[in-house]
């Protein structure tokens, strides 16, 4: 994991944990765990049994949810 940056573009956080074959910082790792927990308790058992390629797909799905949350919302007309 050393020498790698956070999977999330623009993040300068120190690498903390793996997310598939990539690595993420601590803040994004906690967000990833929360996202997986919200998908249901079976996600933790299923994720543990996944191959790295399958984990990459889950991490990519999570990353897309981050991108949609981080988009600026349009200002409402006054």
Buried (B, 14 or more C-beta within 10 A) or exposed (E): EEEEBBBBEEBEBEBBBBBBEBBBBEEBBEBBEEBBEEBEEEBEEBBEEEEEEEBBEBBEEBBEEBEEEEEEEEEEEE
